[in-house]
Amino acid sequence: MAKYYEQYKDVLEKHGYTLDMEGNVRDAMGNQAAAEDRFGNIYCTDPNLRRILDETTIENIPPKRARNEKGHLMADDPSTPDVNEAWEGGVAPKKKKTKSK
C-alpha cells in the first residue's frame, strides 16, 4: 500500500517534520501530527502541517525514481500500462523537447 505522506517527504523534512516507517508524520517534539490508517484514510491534526500541504502541490515536487528495499532502481512492469512502477507515484515525468538545429 502506498503511503500518502511519502510524496511530501522532502517538503516535510524542510519544515522540521519527520516521516516514520509506518507513514506517520511527527513534529520536532516527536508528537504525531498526521497519519494514514491501514484502510488508506489520512488524518492530520496539526494546522501548520495542513497549511504546508495545501501550499505544496504534487506538481511542484520533482519526480523521483522508485527504489527497492536494497536501494536499487526499480524497472517498469510492462503488464501494467496505466502505472509506471519505475517512478514514485506511478507517473513518469514529461519528456523534454529537444531543439532541432
Buried (B, 14 or more C-beta within 10 A) or exposed (E): EEBBBBBBBEBBEEBEBBBEEEBBBBBEEEEEBBBBEEEEEBEBEBEEBEEBBEEBEEEEBEBBEBEEEEEEEBEBEEEEEEEBEBBBBBEEEEEEEEEEE
